[in-house]
């Protein structure tokens, strides 16, 4: 198996997982708040609009709770299953594809669980929650890949610097 596939097959370090969860929450919060922001020139009279920082803080706390209680614990299971599937089907399925499929299933499961507990069983009546879970989970996975690639690049650079000093 090539070295790039072996890098993908390793489990994600807890610090990378937590940092990617925080970055995913921050990025999806900023996107959500900026989409729903009403500029001062377009605001209606006698209507209260919350400040941008307050909306950002509340949205960040909501997404952080969702990530901590749903996505982080289920991502441990998803990584274990996707690594197992990728190791068993070495040449038939790429590890990145198996991890993507696992995280898409994780997003669907966490969206359904969120809808069941928050909306009292009316799961498919509120499809917005499931869509947001898909987006949040895929951003979480992309931050994991970015942070792992950055750590791998720094490790290679450090080894090259060590070799050049000798």
Steps between C-alpha positions, in 0.01 A plus 500: 500500500634845419615745767213744430245226565672406824483862618126501435449168680644623827252611760462871562681635806272636774654848484439515123144376551423761766667784309314408182174491697567851631595629156193338345275664760663839450484485120138380481399760762659783304332382180159466669517839669613680186219342297235611752651844570284799411700814411420821685360667188243221450377474859135576570389750760377378840664159449774364722807358329762326709861613458726300273730387781205376707357301210845356432548398864159333532538318168849387598375360831217311330729345240761422763245306706392305192859415411600401853199279572428353156772530242817444708385175667350363179810598302709263711274214393497622140880515480536150645247354255640684197858396583383139538315510168797658323740239639278209398435631150857612426489534125127535441423816696722797576532595869390858432183374331420267790551783750280736292223239485532445873472869575201543272329219691612666825340826387173327419495313830586806708241709313231242567601470868501878538157526339356220713614651827443867421186485286330217697501239228395718206828410334425559138271799560809711574748408228707813568665331798609204292639730229693697761642177644622398154671834451646505853629144476661552161666822620621306806649232273662756271663677797634163614660444160642854491651472848638151437652612169655802673645282776633254241657786303663642815637156586652461153647851517649431843657176374647679197645772723649237731656316205644821354659593833683166517 
